[in-house]
Amino acid sequence: MGEVRLLATHKNWARAALSRLDADDHAALVTVLATEGSAPREAGTKMVVWEGGQSGTIGGGNLEHQATNQARRMLVGSQAAFAIQDYPLGPLLAQCCGGRVRLMIERVEAASRDWLTEAARRMDADQPFELRTHFDPGLLTKTIAPIAALDTDPPAVRLAGAPAAARGKRPDLGDELVERSEAPRRPLLLFGAGHVGQAIARAFAPLPFKLGWYDSRPEAAEVPGVTVREPAELAALAMGASADAYGLILTHDHALDYALASAGLAGGGFDYLGLIGSKTKRARFMHRLRDDGFSAVTLNRLTCPIGLPGLKSKAPEVIAVSVAADLLMRLEAAQASNDEDQSASV
């Protein structure tokens, strides 16, 4: 077979698979479908294997050695489109993890190019998505679907609607396997479910943020995606926000707005904290916050009004677009700064 080349772990496995198609290499995609007990990598981990090398890793050791060998045997001596393989790590592979892993090994062929291209594009843009695999006679049909910002966090891999398991039921004809693929999404805490809050939630649905949406009014529970909490609980959420979170305050009540702004500043979290309102509201809040002991440095962390300064419309949809554009620019600037720091440390 000649020298086997191990490429550096490829963040974008779909891009790695496409490069094999471009090179006219026969390649296979290896996916960890499920784990049980201690395992070297989690469900959803992928690597691309071809005759002369591989890109990515499923944890190394005997498991990876066996999986790459099986993938290469499939490429050379089998007509199967895919295979499901269970590995008890302790007894069979003598790995100290001692757990159990279920893998899927599938061919990467010319017909895979469309869904691989879409998956690669979304990974390049850090856009979360689901990879849906339908088990048809003799082949796998794959589609890509976006994940909305308000989606909950189901298991990384689901089979026929339930979490994929490392033993027992395997995929049957007609089953659908759903895998989530997402880069870490920036937390966004949205306080307020009025007209503007609803417009903002709709605007952020396809964007790379993880939205937590809250209101204190019982009737807000009728709005899909809203979590209703008492004002004191909302203040606790604002005070406990992580340092990387973004926050938007636009409730129905100025007193609640103030309590949330005060709690958010006191907690020391929030990479961005925005408060809806006019320059007059800003001046009134700033004066009161200073009287409550907040320093000028701390007050500079509060943005009011929110959105792009050049857009003056009060229409909820325009405010939503303006806020989304502002936060996307802040997010890209933060990512660019992080990339520069990582490059400088290499």
C-alpha positions as CSV (number, residue, x, y, z in Angstrom):
1,M,0.0,0.0,0.0
2,G,3.0,2.3,0.5
3,E,3.5,5.0,3.1
4,V,0.4,6.0,5.1
5,R,0.3,9.7,5.7
6,L,-1.4,11.2,8.8
7,L,-2.5,14.8,8.3
8,A,-3.0,17.2,11.1
9,T,-6.4,17.0,12.7
10,H,-8.8,18.7,10.3
11,K,-11.3,21.0,11.9
12,N,-13.6,20.8,8.8
13,W,-14.0,17.1,8.1
14,A,-16.3,17.8,5.1
15,R,-13.6,20.0,3.5
16,A,-11.1,17.1,4.1
17,A,-13.5,14.7,2.4
18,L,-14.0,17.1,-0.6
19,S,-10.2,17.3,-1.0
20,R,-10.1,13.5,-1.5
21,L,-12.8,13.7,-4.1
22,D,-10.9,16.5,-5.9
23,A,-7.8,14.2,-5.8
24,D,-9.8,11.3,-7.2
25,D,-9.0,9.3,-4.1
26,H,-11.3,6.6,-2.8
27,A,-12.1,7.7,0.7
28,A,-14.3,6.7,3.7
29,L,-15.9,8.7,6.5
30,V,-15.7,7.2,9.9
31,T,-18.1,8.5,12.6
32,V,-18.4,7.7,16.3
33,L,-22.2,7.0,16.5
34,A,-22.4,6.3,20.2
35,T,-20.2,5.5,23.3
36,E,-20.8,3.7,26.5
37,G,-18.7,4.1,29.6
38,S,-15.2,5.6,29.1
39,A,-14.3,6.2,25.5
40,P,-11.5,8.1,23.8
41,R,-13.8,10.5,21.8
42,E,-17.4,11.6,22.0
43,A,-20.3,10.7,19.7
44,G,-20.2,12.7,16.5
45,T,-16.4,12.7,16.1
46,K,-15.3,12.0,12.5
47,M,-12.3,11.2,10.5
48,V,-11.6,10.8,6.8
49,V,-9.6,7.8,5.7
50,W,-8.1,6.9,2.3
51,E,-5.5,4.4,1.1
52,G,-2.6,6.7,1.7
53,G,-3.6,8.6,4.8
54,Q,-6.2,10.0,7.0
55,S,-7.4,13.4,8.3
56,G,-8.7,13.7,11.9
57,T,-8.8,11.2,14.7
58,I,-11.3,9.2,16.7
59,G,-8.9,9.0,19.6
60,G,-6.0,7.0,18.5
61,G,-4.9,3.6,19.9
62,N,-6.2,0.2,18.7
63,L,-9.7,1.5,18.1
64,E,-8.5,3.9,15.5
65,H,-6.1,1.3,14.0
66,Q,-8.9,-1.2,13.6
67,A,-11.3,1.4,12.2
68,T,-8.8,2.7,9.6
69,N,-8.0,-0.8,8.5
70,Q,-11.7,-1.7,8.2
71,A,-12.3,1.5,6.2
72,R,-9.4,0.7,3.8
73,R,-10.7,-2.9,3.3
74,M,-14.1,-1.5,2.4
75,L,-12.6,0.8,-0.2
76,V,-10.5,-2.0,-1.8
77,G,-12.5,-5.2,-1.5
78,S,-16.2,-4.4,-0.8
79,Q,-19.1,-2.9,-2.6
80,A,-20.9,-2.0,0.6
81,A,-21.9,1.6,0.9
82,F,-21.5,1.6,4.7
83,A,-20.9,-0.6,7.7
84,I,-21.9,-0.4,11.4
85,Q,-19.3,-1.8,13.8
86,D,-19.3,-2.2,17.6
87,Y,-16.1,-2.2,19.5
88,P,-15.8,-3.2,23.2
89,L,-12.6,-1.4,24.0
90,G,-11.4,-3.4,26.9
91,P,-11.9,-7.1,25.9
92,L,-11.5,-6.7,22.2
93,L,-8.9,-3.9,21.8
94,A,-7.1,-3.9,25.1
95,Q,-7.6,-0.2,25.5
96,C,-7.5,1.1,29.1
97,C,-10.7,3.2,28.5
98,G,-12.7,0.0,29.0
99,G,-15.9,1.4,27.4
100,R,-17.8,0.6,24.2
101,V,-18.0,2.4,20.9
102,R,-20.3,2.1,17.9
103,L,-18.8,3.4,14.6
104,M,-20.3,4.0,11.1
105,I,-17.9,3.7,8.2
106,E,-19.2,4.9,4.8
107,R,-17.9,5.5,1.4
108,V,-17.3,9.1,0.2
109,E,-18.3,9.2,-3.5
110,A,-19.0,11.7,-6.2
111,A,-22.7,11.7,-5.2
112,S,-21.6,12.9,-1.8
113,R,-20.3,16.2,-3.2
114,D,-23.4,18.3,-2.8
115,W,-24.1,17.6,0.9
116,L,-20.4,17.7,1.7
117,T,-20.1,21.1,0.1
118,E,-23.0,22.5,2.1
119,A,-21.6,21.0,5.3
120,A,-18.1,22.4,4.6
121,R,-19.6,25.8,3.9
122,R,-21.5,25.9,7.1
123,M,-18.5,24.7,9.1
124,D,-16.3,27.4,7.5
125,A,-18.9,30.0,8.6
126,D,-19.3,28.5,12.1
127,Q,-23.0,27.9,11.3
128,P,-24.6,25.1,13.3
129,F,-26.4,22.4,11.3
130,E,-27.8,18.9,11.4
131,L,-26.6,16.1,9.1
132,R,-29.6,13.8,8.5
133,T,-28.9,10.3,7.1
134,H,-31.7,8.2,5.8
135,F,-31.1,4.5,5.5
136,D,-32.5,3.4,2.1
137,P,-31.9,0.0,0.4
138,G,-28.2,-0.3,-0.4
139,L,-27.4,3.4,0.1
140,L,-27.5,6.4,2.4
141,T,-29.4,9.6,1.6
142,K,-28.0,12.7,3.3
143,T,-29.4,16.2,3.8
144,I,-28.2,19.3,5.7
145,A,-30.6,21.3,7.8
146,P,-29.8,24.4,9.9
147,I,-30.1,24.6,13.7
148,A,-31.9,27.6,15.0
149,A,-30.6,29.7,17.9
150,L,-33.5,28.7,20.1
151,D,-33.1,25.0,19.6
152,T,-32.6,22.9,22.7
153,D,-29.5,20.7,23.1
154,P,-30.5,17.1,22.2
155,P,-27.9,14.4,22.0
156,A,-25.1,14.8,19.4
157,V,-26.4,11.8,17.5
158,R,-30.0,10.5,17.4
159,L,-31.3,7.4,15.7
160,A,-35.1,7.1,14.9
161,G,-35.7,10.0,17.3
162,A,-33.8,8.5,20.3
163,P,-30.2,8.9,21.5
164,A,-28.0,6.6,19.5
165,A,-26.7,3.7,21.6
166,A,-23.4,1.8,21.6
167,R,-25.2,-1.6,21.7
168,G,-28.6,-3.0,20.8
169,K,-30.7,-1.6,18.0
170,R,-28.9,-0.7,14.8
171,P,-30.2,1.4,11.9
172,D,-33.0,-0.3,10.0
173,L,-34.3,0.5,6.5
174,G,-36.3,3.7,6.8
175,D,-34.6,4.9,9.9
176,E,-33.1,8.4,10.1
177,L,-29.8,9.2,11.8
178,V,-29.4,12.9,12.9
179,E,-26.1,14.4,13.8
180,R,-25.5,17.8,15.2
181,S,-22.5,19.8,14.1
182,E,-21.9,23.1,15.7
183,A,-19.0,25.3,16.8
184,P,-19.4,26.8,20.2
185,R,-22.1,29.5,19.9
186,R,-21.9,32.8,21.7
187,P,-24.5,32.9,24.6
188,L,-27.1,35.7,24.1
189,L,-29.5,36.5,27.0
190,L,-32.5,38.4,25.7
191,F,-34.7,39.9,28.4
192,G,-38.1,40.9,27.1
193,A,-40.7,39.3,24.8
194,G,-42.6,42.3,23.5
195,H,-42.7,43.3,19.9
196,V,-39.1,44.2,19.7
197,G,-38.0,41.1,21.6
198,Q,-39.9,38.9,19.3
199,A,-38.4,40.6,16.2
200,I,-34.9,40.2,17.6
201,A,-35.5,36.5,18.4
202,R,-36.7,35.9,14.8
203,A,-33.7,37.8,13.4
204,F,-31.2,35.8,15.5
205,A,-32.7,32.4,14.8
206,P,-30.3,31.5,12.0
207,L,-27.3,33.3,13.4
208,P,-24.3,31.8,15.4
209,F,-25.7,32.6,18.8
210,K,-27.2,30.4,21.6
211,L,-30.3,32.3,22.6
212,G,-31.8,32.3,26.1
213,W,-35.0,34.3,26.0
214,Y,-36.7,35.5,29.2
215,D,-39.7,37.6,30.4
216,S,-41.4,38.1,33.8
217,R,-45.0,38.3,32.6
218,P,-47.1,35.0,32.8
219,E,-48.7,35.7,29.4
220,A,-45.3,35.7,27.7
221,A,-45.3,31.9,28.2
222,E,-47.5,31.7,25.2
223,V,-44.7,32.9,23.0
224,P,-42.7,29.9,21.7
225,G,-39.2,29.9,23.0
226,V,-39.8,32.3,26.0
227,T,-38.9,31.2,29.6
228,V,-41.0,33.0,32.2
229,R,-39.2,33.8,35.5
230,E,-39.8,36.1,38.5
231,P,-37.9,39.5,38.3
232,A,-35.5,38.4,41.0
233,E,-34.7,35.2,39.0
234,L,-34.0,37.3,35.9
235,A,-31.7,39.6,37.9
236,A,-29.8,36.5,39.1
237,L,-29.4,35.3,35.5
238,A,-28.0,38.7,34.6
239,M,-25.7,38.8,37.6
240,G,-24.4,35.2,36.8
241,A,-23.8,35.7,33.1
242,S,-20.6,34.3,31.7
243,A,-17.8,36.7,30.6
244,D,-18.3,35.7,26.9
245,A,-22.1,36.3,26.9
246,Y,-24.0,39.0,25.2
247,G,-27.0,40.5,26.8
248,L,-30.0,42.6,25.6
249,I,-32.4,44.3,28.0
250,L,-35.7,45.4,26.6
251,T,-38.5,44.6,29.0
252,H,-41.9,46.2,29.4
253,D,-40.9,47.9,32.7
254,H,-38.2,50.6,33.2
255,A,-37.7,49.4,36.8
256,L,-37.0,45.9,35.7
257,D,-34.7,47.2,33.0
258,Y,-32.8,49.1,35.7
259,A,-32.6,46.0,38.0
260,L,-31.3,43.9,35.1
261,A,-28.7,46.4,34.0
262,S,-27.5,46.9,37.6
263,A,-27.3,43.1,38.1
264,G,-25.5,42.6,34.8
265,L,-22.9,45.2,35.6
266,A,-22.5,44.1,39.2
267,G,-21.9,40.5,38.2
268,G,-18.9,41.4,36.0
269,G,-19.9,39.1,33.2
270,F,-21.2,40.0,29.7
271,D,-18.8,40.8,26.9
272,Y,-21.6,43.1,25.7
273,L,-24.6,44.4,27.6
274,G,-27.2,46.4,25.7
275,L,-30.1,48.4,27.0
276,I,-32.9,49.6,24.7
277,G,-33.8,53.2,25.1
278,S,-33.2,56.8,24.1
279,K,-30.4,59.1,25.0
280,T,-32.6,60.5,27.7
281,K,-33.2,57.1,29.2
282,R,-29.4,56.4,29.1
283,A,-28.7,59.7,30.9
284,R,-31.2,58.9,33.6
285,F,-30.0,55.3,34.1
286,M,-26.3,56.4,34.1
287,H,-27.0,59.0,36.8
288,R,-28.8,56.5,39.0
289,L,-26.1,53.9,38.5
290,R,-23.4,56.3,39.5
291,D,-25.4,57.2,42.6
292,D,-25.5,53.4,43.3
293,G,-21.7,53.2,43.3
294,F,-20.8,52.0,39.8
295,S,-17.5,53.4,38.5
296,A,-17.1,55.1,35.2
297,V,-15.1,52.1,33.9
298,T,-18.0,49.8,34.8
299,L,-20.6,52.1,33.3
300,N,-18.7,52.1,30.0
301,R,-19.7,48.4,29.6
302,L,-23.4,49.3,29.2
303,T,-24.5,50.1,25.6
304,C,-27.5,52.3,25.2
305,P,-29.1,52.9,22.7
306,I,-28.6,49.5,21.1
307,G,-28.0,48.7,17.4
308,L,-26.2,50.6,14.7
309,P,-26.1,54.4,15.3
310,G,-27.0,55.3,11.8
311,L,-30.4,53.5,11.9
312,K,-33.0,55.6,13.6
313,S,-36.2,53.7,12.8
314,K,-38.3,52.5,15.8
315,A,-39.9,49.7,13.8
316,P,-39.2,46.4,15.7
317,E,-38.0,44.6,12.5
318,V,-35.5,47.4,11.8
319,I,-34.3,47.5,15.3
320,A,-33.8,43.7,15.2
321,V,-31.7,43.9,12.0
322,S,-29.7,46.8,13.4
323,V,-28.9,44.9,16.6
324,A,-28.1,41.7,14.7
325,A,-25.6,43.5,12.5
326,D,-24.0,45.2,15.5
327,L,-23.6,42.0,17.4
328,L,-22.3,40.1,14.4
329,M,-19.7,42.8,13.8
330,R,-18.6,42.5,17.5
331,L,-18.5,38.8,17.2
332,E,-16.3,38.8,14.1
333,A,-14.0,41.4,15.7
334,A,-13.6,39.2,18.8
335,Q,-12.9,36.1,16.7
336,A,-10.4,38.0,14.6
337,S,-8.6,39.2,17.7
338,N,-8.6,35.7,19.1
339,D,-7.1,34.3,15.9
340,E,-4.4,37.0,16.0
341,D,-3.5,36.0,19.6
342,Q,-3.3,32.4,18.7
343,S,-1.1,33.1,15.7
344,A,1.2,35.2,17.8
345,S,1.6,32.4,20.4
346,V,2.6,29.8,17.8
